[in-house]
Amino acid sequence: MIGGKMRKIIEFIFIFFFFYSISIAGTTNSISQYGVTWTFDKNYEYGTFANGDYWVLGPVRIVSITPVFTGVRAGWEVNPTAGGTQGFDINANLFDASLVPALPYVAKGGESLVKQVPNTNPTTNSVTSTMAVLTVVDQIPQDNGASLFRPPYAGTDKPYYSLSMIKIDRLLSIQTRSSGISYDELREWFKHPHIEIGEGGAARKLRFSSPNQYGPAIAGALNAAIAKLSSYDSLQSKWQTLIWVIQSGIDRYHCSLTGQRWPGGSGHEPGHKLSVAFAAYMLDHPGMKSEVTKTYWWENKMINNSLWGYQVPEQQYWSYIAKDPGYNLEYGDPYKYIDGGNNLVRKINSYQIITGNIIKGEACWLLYFPSMQDWWSDSNSLIEYAKRWVYHGLKAKPDPCAPMHPEDIGKNPSSWRYYGSLYGPDGKGGCINGPGRFSDERDGISKDEGQYQSEQMNEMWNIYFSGKLPGSKGYNIPKEPRNLHIKSGN
């Protein structure tokens, strides 16, 4: 009888050779994708990569691209980088029209042409409908591109990653009650290029607008995708989604090599680390693993010592407690006892709730793929935070620090009278002792709350921590995992 892993490998071999041995190249004088059309001066050989994006054999003379660049919108770039400026849309940050090449343009091998399709009605958060990538090659790719991921669009390094690199035996087969997100929905999330230029709200404006350009929404879709790929579905049904998800990780990895960063602050940037980590895990790629060991990621900035909030100067932290600015700030506890981001007005930071399920998902996959913990920086801090969030909620106790003196509340630091004497720094690196900074009963609120939920991922979390499979009488979830039982094979 064939075991589950061997059955996956046999199915992988069948899919690989059946689908990719029949791919052929053709010739054309134009290529269209996602509402973009590149028109050439004559016919050139072309084909598609495994993710569906096109390549064309260069050098190729491009005579027109539609939608037409208006001078301020529908721009395009060659090998874009995280240099701070962009040539796609004036409604996004740091627009520079000089980055858009003049037409006709002779594109050479090793160039990725990235074109914006703008939103008809740009908003504060979104100016892009989608982007399309055309890769110019200097020789016809192996299998006419069908057995290769598209080379990364960012920067000048254009390596080929083969589908044969995928460690297919690493996919899980967990049987769940929930069928999870549909493959049709995942196609809408992952078939389009995940373009990452800029940070925070600036990056959001250049991402595809549908289904959603918000970082936590994309991260939630990634959690749902990994859950689907870890389900009991057949490899054949998972295959195209697996390619798209790994492709997005490859692209983010090469974006990071050009200087792209996803730092802490609000809710814009979670999940990008998981995107690269999952690709690294499935391809067993040393460079990607090395990038995930770094600490510039949102997760490293926002989760410290298993507590919420990024570190700021001590007085800045107390300023947020003294005087609410009217919006959320994610300032972490400088004394490392309680979750940050809340103050006398806000019992909990909204972004802590928004991203709660995102972090839970990342921790879930670190537990199911334990070797990932070896090269995910501060993996234990994130896992312990997620467990506490799920089973307890906000951490506001124990807190040995004194509360802010009532006479200083609502004032600017220059008017504080008791900072450093009755509350705040004790001069020894800690806080002045007291009964706690907040007198209300906020400790433990919002347990396991979070937006952008994946029902299937939540069920897999429960399976992990209960050691039970569906069919048992509910999930009696302990605080520590028991032995895990996963049915293997498809």
C-alpha positions as CSV (number, residue, x, y, z in Angstrom):
1,M,0.0,0.0,0.0
2,I,1.4,3.4,-1.0
3,G,1.9,5.8,1.9
4,G,0.6,9.4,2.0
5,K,4.0,11.1,1.2
6,M,4.8,8.7,-1.6
7,R,1.4,9.2,-3.1
8,K,2.0,13.0,-3.1
9,I,5.3,12.6,-4.8
10,I,3.8,10.3,-7.5
11,E,1.0,12.7,-8.0
12,F,3.5,15.6,-8.2
13,I,5.6,13.8,-10.9
14,F,2.4,13.1,-12.9
15,I,1.3,16.7,-12.7
16,F,4.7,18.1,-13.5
17,F,5.4,16.0,-16.6
18,F,1.9,15.8,-18.0
19,F,1.2,19.5,-17.8
20,Y,4.6,20.9,-18.6
21,S,5.9,18.6,-21.3
22,I,3.2,19.8,-23.7
23,S,3.9,23.5,-23.4
24,I,4.9,25.2,-26.6
25,A,6.1,28.7,-27.5
26,G,4.4,30.9,-30.2
27,T,4.9,34.2,-31.9
28,T,2.9,37.4,-31.5
29,N,3.1,41.1,-32.1
30,S,1.1,41.9,-28.9
31,I,0.5,40.4,-25.4
32,S,-2.5,41.2,-23.2
33,Q,-3.0,40.5,-19.5
34,Y,-5.1,42.0,-16.7
35,G,-6.2,44.9,-18.9
36,V,-2.7,45.7,-20.1
37,T,-1.7,45.3,-23.8
38,W,2.0,45.5,-24.9
39,T,2.2,46.0,-28.7
40,F,5.5,45.3,-30.6
41,D,6.8,46.3,-33.9
42,K,6.7,42.8,-35.3
43,N,6.2,39.2,-34.2
44,Y,8.4,37.8,-31.3
45,E,8.5,34.5,-29.6
46,Y,6.6,34.4,-26.4
47,G,5.2,32.0,-23.7
48,T,4.0,31.8,-20.2
49,F,5.5,30.9,-16.8
50,A,3.9,28.6,-14.4
51,N,2.0,31.4,-12.6
52,G,0.4,32.5,-15.9
53,D,2.5,35.7,-16.5
54,Y,4.1,36.2,-19.9
55,W,7.6,36.2,-21.2
56,V,8.8,37.5,-24.6
57,L,12.1,36.8,-26.3
58,G,14.2,40.0,-26.5
59,P,15.4,42.4,-27.6
60,V,11.9,43.5,-28.4
61,R,10.8,46.9,-29.6
62,I,7.7,48.0,-27.8
63,V,5.7,50.6,-29.7
64,S,2.7,51.1,-27.4
65,I,1.3,50.1,-24.0
66,T,-2.3,50.5,-23.0
67,P,-3.8,51.9,-20.8
68,V,-1.8,54.8,-22.1
69,F,0.5,56.6,-19.6
70,T,-1.2,60.0,-19.0
71,G,1.8,61.7,-17.6
72,V,0.5,61.2,-14.0
73,R,-1.3,57.9,-14.0
74,A,-1.1,54.4,-15.6
75,G,2.7,54.5,-15.4
76,W,5.2,51.7,-15.9
77,E,8.7,50.9,-14.8
78,V,11.5,48.6,-15.8
79,N,12.9,46.5,-12.9
80,P,11.4,48.7,-10.1
81,T,13.1,48.9,-6.8
82,A,12.4,50.2,-3.3
83,G,14.2,53.4,-4.0
84,G,11.6,55.6,-2.5
85,T,10.1,57.1,-5.6
86,Q,7.7,55.5,-8.1
87,G,6.5,56.2,-11.6
88,F,3.1,54.6,-11.5
89,D,0.6,57.1,-10.2
90,I,0.7,60.7,-8.9
91,N,-2.0,59.8,-6.3
92,A,0.5,57.5,-4.6
93,N,3.5,58.8,-2.6
94,L,6.7,60.1,-4.2
95,F,5.7,60.1,-7.8
96,D,8.5,60.6,-10.3
97,A,7.4,60.7,-14.0
98,S,11.1,60.4,-15.1
99,L,11.0,56.7,-14.1
100,V,8.6,56.0,-17.0
101,P,10.6,55.1,-20.2
102,A,9.7,56.8,-23.4
103,L,8.1,54.8,-26.2
104,P,9.1,53.2,-28.5
105,Y,11.3,51.2,-26.0
106,V,13.7,48.4,-26.8
107,A,13.5,46.0,-23.9
108,K,16.4,43.6,-23.4
109,G,16.7,40.2,-21.7
110,G,16.7,40.5,-18.0
111,E,14.1,43.2,-17.8
112,S,10.7,43.1,-16.1
113,L,8.2,45.6,-17.4
114,V,5.7,46.4,-14.6
115,K,2.6,48.3,-15.7
116,Q,-0.2,49.9,-13.6
117,V,-3.9,49.7,-14.4
118,P,-5.2,52.6,-12.4
119,N,-8.5,52.8,-10.5
120,T,-11.1,54.9,-12.3
121,N,-11.8,56.7,-9.0
122,P,-8.7,56.8,-6.8
123,T,-9.3,56.9,-3.1
124,T,-7.2,57.6,0.0
125,N,-6.2,54.0,0.3
126,S,-6.2,52.7,-3.3
127,V,-5.2,54.1,-6.7
128,T,-4.5,50.8,-8.5
129,S,-6.8,48.3,-10.0
130,T,-4.0,45.9,-10.7
131,M,-0.5,45.5,-12.1
132,A,0.8,43.3,-14.9
133,V,4.4,42.0,-15.4
134,L,6.0,41.2,-18.8
135,T,9.4,39.5,-18.5
136,V,11.9,39.9,-21.3
137,V,14.2,37.0,-21.7
138,D,17.4,36.6,-23.8
139,Q,16.7,32.9,-24.6
140,I,13.6,30.7,-24.5
141,P,13.2,29.4,-21.0
142,Q,13.2,25.7,-20.0
143,D,9.9,24.0,-21.0
144,N,9.0,27.3,-22.6
145,G,8.6,28.7,-19.1
146,A,5.8,26.4,-18.0
147,S,7.9,24.6,-15.4
148,L,9.4,27.8,-13.9
149,F,8.1,30.5,-11.6
150,R,8.2,34.0,-13.2
151,P,11.5,35.6,-12.4
152,P,11.1,38.3,-9.7
153,Y,10.0,41.7,-11.1
154,A,12.0,43.8,-8.7
155,G,15.7,44.7,-9.3
156,T,18.1,43.4,-11.9
157,D,18.7,39.9,-10.5
158,K,16.4,37.5,-12.5
159,P,17.0,33.9,-11.3
160,Y,14.8,31.1,-12.4
161,Y,13.1,29.1,-9.7
162,S,11.9,25.7,-11.0
163,L,8.8,23.9,-9.9
164,S,11.0,20.9,-9.3
165,M,12.4,22.7,-6.3
166,I,9.1,22.4,-4.4
167,K,9.4,20.0,-1.5
168,I,6.0,18.6,-2.1
169,D,6.2,16.1,0.8
170,R,6.2,19.1,3.2
171,L,2.6,19.8,2.4
172,L,0.3,18.7,5.2
173,S,-3.0,16.8,4.8
174,I,-5.1,17.8,7.7
175,Q,-8.8,16.7,7.7
176,T,-11.1,19.5,8.9
177,R,-14.8,20.0,9.1
178,S,-14.5,23.4,7.4
179,S,-13.8,23.3,3.7
180,G,-12.1,26.7,4.0
181,I,-11.8,29.4,1.4
182,S,-12.6,28.4,-2.2
183,Y,-9.9,28.0,-4.8
184,D,-11.8,30.6,-6.9
185,E,-11.4,33.1,-4.1
186,L,-7.8,32.3,-3.7
187,R,-7.2,32.8,-7.4
188,E,-8.5,36.4,-7.1
189,W,-6.1,37.0,-4.1
190,F,-2.9,35.4,-5.6
191,K,-3.0,35.3,-9.4
192,H,-2.2,39.0,-9.8
193,P,1.3,40.2,-9.1
194,H,1.9,41.3,-5.5
195,I,3.7,44.6,-6.1
196,E,5.4,46.0,-3.0
197,I,6.8,49.5,-3.3
198,G,7.0,51.9,-0.3
199,E,6.0,51.4,3.3
200,G,2.7,51.4,5.2
201,G,-0.1,53.4,3.6
202,A,2.1,54.4,0.6
203,A,2.6,50.7,-0.3
204,R,-1.1,50.1,0.1
205,K,-2.0,52.5,-2.7
206,L,0.0,50.6,-5.3
207,R,-1.4,47.2,-4.5
208,F,-4.3,45.7,-6.4
209,S,-7.6,47.1,-5.1
210,S,-9.7,43.9,-5.4
211,P,-10.4,41.9,-3.3
212,N,-8.5,44.2,-0.8
213,Q,-5.3,46.2,-0.7
214,Y,-5.0,46.4,3.1
215,G,-2.0,44.5,4.6
216,P,-4.0,42.5,7.2
217,A,-6.6,41.5,4.6
218,I,-3.8,40.1,2.3
219,A,-2.2,38.5,5.4
220,G,-5.5,36.9,6.3
221,A,-5.9,35.6,2.7
222,L,-2.4,34.1,3.1
223,N,-3.3,32.3,6.3
224,A,-6.5,31.0,4.6
225,A,-4.4,29.9,1.6
226,I,-1.8,28.0,3.7
227,A,-4.7,26.3,5.6
228,K,-6.2,25.3,2.3
229,L,-2.9,24.0,1.0
230,S,-2.6,22.0,4.3
231,S,-6.0,20.4,4.0
232,Y,-7.1,17.0,2.9
233,D,-7.7,18.2,-0.7
234,S,-5.9,16.5,-3.6
235,L,-2.6,17.9,-4.8
236,Q,-4.1,18.5,-8.2
237,S,-6.7,20.8,-6.7
238,K,-4.0,22.6,-4.6
239,W,-1.4,22.9,-7.4
240,Q,-2.1,26.2,-9.0
241,T,-2.7,28.0,-5.7
242,L,0.5,26.6,-4.4
243,I,2.4,28.1,-7.4
244,W,0.8,31.5,-6.9
245,V,1.4,31.6,-3.2
246,I,5.1,30.7,-3.6
247,Q,5.4,33.2,-6.4
248,S,4.3,36.0,-4.1
249,G,6.9,34.9,-1.6
250,I,9.6,34.9,-4.2
251,D,8.6,38.4,-5.3
252,R,8.6,39.7,-1.7
253,Y,12.0,38.2,-1.1
254,H,13.6,39.9,-4.1
255,C,11.8,43.1,-3.2
256,S,13.6,42.9,0.2
257,L,16.9,42.5,-1.6
258,T,16.4,45.9,-3.2
259,G,15.7,47.5,0.1
260,Q,12.0,47.0,0.6
261,R,11.0,46.9,4.2
262,W,7.7,46.1,6.1
263,P,8.3,47.8,9.5
264,G,6.2,48.1,12.6
265,G,3.4,50.6,13.1
266,S,-0.4,50.3,12.8
267,G,-1.8,47.4,10.9
268,H,-0.4,47.9,7.4
269,E,2.4,45.4,7.2
270,P,1.7,42.1,8.9
271,G,2.1,38.8,6.9
272,H,4.9,39.7,4.5
273,K,7.3,37.8,6.7
274,L,5.1,34.7,6.5
275,S,4.9,35.0,2.7
276,V,8.7,34.8,2.3
277,A,9.0,32.1,5.1
278,F,6.4,29.8,3.4
279,A,8.3,30.1,0.1
280,A,11.6,29.5,1.9
281,Y,10.1,26.4,3.6
282,M,8.6,24.9,0.4
283,L,11.7,25.6,-1.7
284,D,14.2,25.0,1.1
285,H,15.9,28.2,-0.1
286,P,18.9,29.4,2.1
287,G,18.7,33.0,0.9
288,M,15.0,33.3,1.8
289,K,15.6,31.7,5.2
290,S,18.4,34.1,5.9
291,E,16.1,37.0,5.1
292,V,13.5,35.7,7.6
293,T,16.2,35.7,10.3
294,K,16.4,39.5,10.1
295,T,14.5,41.7,12.4
296,Y,13.2,44.6,10.2
297,W,9.8,42.8,9.8
298,W,6.5,44.1,11.2
299,E,6.3,41.1,13.5
300,N,9.6,41.8,15.1
301,K,8.8,45.4,15.7
302,M,5.2,44.8,17.0
303,I,5.8,41.7,19.2
304,N,8.5,42.1,21.8
305,N,8.9,39.7,24.8
306,S,5.5,38.3,23.8
307,L,3.9,41.7,24.3
308,W,2.1,44.0,21.8
309,G,3.6,47.3,20.7
310,Y,6.8,48.7,19.3
311,Q,9.4,50.4,21.4
312,V,9.6,54.2,21.7
313,P,11.4,56.6,24.1
314,E,10.0,56.4,27.6
315,Q,8.6,59.9,27.8
316,Q,6.9,59.4,24.4
317,Y,5.1,56.3,25.8
318,W,3.8,58.3,28.8
319,S,2.7,61.1,26.6
320,Y,0.3,58.7,24.9
321,I,-1.1,57.7,28.3
322,A,-1.4,61.3,29.4
323,K,-3.2,62.7,26.4
324,D,-5.0,60.6,23.8
325,P,-4.3,62.0,20.3
326,G,-7.7,60.9,18.9
327,Y,-6.2,57.8,17.1
328,N,-4.3,54.7,17.9
329,L,-0.6,54.6,18.5
330,E,1.1,51.3,19.1
331,Y,3.6,52.3,21.7
332,G,5.0,49.3,23.6
333,D,5.5,49.1,27.4
334,P,9.1,50.3,28.0
335,Y,9.1,48.2,31.2
336,K,8.0,45.0,29.4
337,Y,5.1,44.0,31.7
338,I,1.9,44.6,29.8
339,D,0.6,45.0,26.2
340,G,1.2,48.5,24.8
341,G,-1.0,50.6,22.5
342,N,-3.7,51.4,25.1
343,N,-4.0,54.3,27.4
344,L,-6.5,55.9,29.9
345,V,-9.0,56.4,27.1
346,R,-8.4,53.3,25.0
347,K,-8.7,50.0,26.9
348,I,-7.2,48.2,23.9
349,N,-5.5,49.3,20.6
350,S,-7.8,48.7,17.6
351,Y,-4.8,47.4,15.6
352,Q,-4.1,44.7,18.2
353,I,-7.6,43.3,17.5
354,I,-7.3,43.8,13.7
355,T,-4.1,41.8,13.6
356,G,-4.9,39.3,16.3
357,N,-5.9,36.5,14.0
358,I,-3.1,37.3,11.6
359,I,-0.5,36.6,14.3
360,K,-2.4,33.5,15.5
361,G,-2.1,32.2,11.9
362,E,1.6,32.8,11.7
363,A,2.1,31.1,15.0
364,C,-0.1,28.2,13.8
365,W,2.2,27.5,10.9
366,L,5.3,27.9,13.0
367,L,3.9,25.1,15.1
368,Y,2.9,22.9,12.2
369,F,6.2,23.5,10.4
370,P,8.5,23.4,13.4
371,S,11.8,23.6,11.4
372,M,10.6,27.2,10.4
373,Q,11.2,28.2,14.0
374,D,14.9,27.7,13.5
375,W,15.2,30.6,11.1
376,W,12.2,32.8,11.9
377,S,13.6,35.6,14.1
378,D,12.0,35.7,17.6
379,S,9.7,32.8,16.7
380,N,9.1,31.8,20.4
381,S,8.0,35.4,21.3
382,L,5.4,35.4,18.5
383,I,4.1,31.9,19.4
384,E,3.8,32.7,23.1
385,Y,2.1,35.9,22.3
386,A,-0.4,34.2,20.1
387,K,-1.2,31.5,22.7
388,R,-1.8,34.1,25.3
389,W,-4.0,36.2,23.0
390,V,-6.1,33.1,22.1
391,Y,-6.5,31.8,25.7
392,H,-6.3,35.0,27.7
393,G,-6.6,38.2,25.6
394,L,-5.1,41.5,26.5
395,K,-2.3,41.4,29.1
396,A,-2.6,44.3,31.6
397,K,-1.7,42.4,34.8
398,P,0.5,41.9,36.7
399,D,1.7,45.4,36.5
400,P,4.0,46.7,39.3
401,C,4.2,50.2,37.9
402,A,2.6,53.3,39.4
403,P,-0.2,55.0,37.5
404,M,0.1,58.5,36.1
405,H,-0.5,61.2,38.7
406,P,-4.0,62.8,38.1
407,E,-2.6,66.3,38.0
408,D,-0.4,65.4,35.0
409,I,-3.2,63.7,32.9
410,G,-4.1,65.7,29.8
411,K,-1.0,67.8,29.9
412,N,2.1,68.0,27.7
413,P,5.4,66.7,29.1
414,S,6.7,70.2,29.8
415,S,3.9,70.7,32.3
416,W,4.3,67.4,34.2
417,R,5.1,67.8,37.9
418,Y,5.4,64.2,39.1
419,Y,7.0,62.3,36.3
420,G,10.1,60.5,37.6
421,S,9.1,61.0,41.2
422,L,5.7,59.5,41.7
423,Y,5.4,57.6,38.5
424,G,7.4,56.8,35.4
425,P,11.1,55.9,35.3
426,D,12.8,55.0,38.6
427,G,16.3,56.0,37.3
428,K,17.4,52.3,37.3
429,G,16.0,51.2,34.1
430,G,12.6,50.2,35.6
431,C,9.4,51.9,36.7
432,I,8.4,53.5,40.0
433,N,6.4,50.9,41.9
434,G,2.7,51.1,42.3
435,P,-0.6,49.3,42.0
436,G,-0.6,49.3,38.1
437,R,-1.0,51.9,35.4
438,F,-4.7,51.2,34.8
439,S,-7.4,50.7,37.4
440,D,-10.1,49.3,35.2
441,E,-10.6,45.6,34.5
442,R,-9.1,45.5,31.0
443,D,-6.9,42.5,31.6
444,G,-8.2,39.6,29.6
445,I,-10.5,41.4,27.3
446,S,-10.8,40.6,23.5
447,K,-9.7,37.0,24.0
448,D,-9.1,35.4,20.5
449,E,-10.6,38.3,18.7
450,G,-9.4,39.5,15.4
451,Q,-10.5,40.5,11.9
452,Y,-9.7,38.6,8.7
453,Q,-10.5,35.2,10.2
454,S,-9.8,31.9,8.5
455,E,-12.2,29.3,9.8
456,Q,-10.1,26.5,8.5
457,M,-6.9,27.9,10.1
458,N,-8.8,28.3,13.4
459,E,-9.9,24.7,13.3
460,M,-6.3,23.6,12.6
461,W,-5.1,25.6,15.6
462,N,-7.7,23.8,17.7
463,I,-6.6,20.4,16.3
464,Y,-3.0,21.2,17.2
465,F,-3.8,22.2,20.8
466,S,-6.3,19.5,21.4
467,G,-4.5,16.6,19.7
468,K,-7.9,15.6,18.4
469,L,-9.3,15.1,15.0
470,P,-12.8,16.1,13.8
471,G,-15.4,13.6,15.0
472,S,-14.6,13.8,18.7
473,K,-16.9,15.6,21.1
474,G,-15.7,19.1,20.7
475,Y,-12.3,20.6,21.3
476,N,-11.1,20.7,24.9
477,I,-8.1,23.0,24.3
478,P,-5.3,22.9,26.9
479,K,-2.8,25.6,27.4
480,E,0.0,23.4,26.0
481,P,-0.2,21.0,23.1
482,R,-0.5,17.3,23.5
483,N,0.6,14.8,20.9
484,L,-0.5,15.8,17.4
485,H,-2.1,13.4,15.1
486,I,-2.4,14.3,11.4
487,K,-3.8,12.0,8.9
488,S,-1.4,11.7,6.0
489,G,-1.8,11.4,2.3
490,N,-4.1,12.4,-0.5
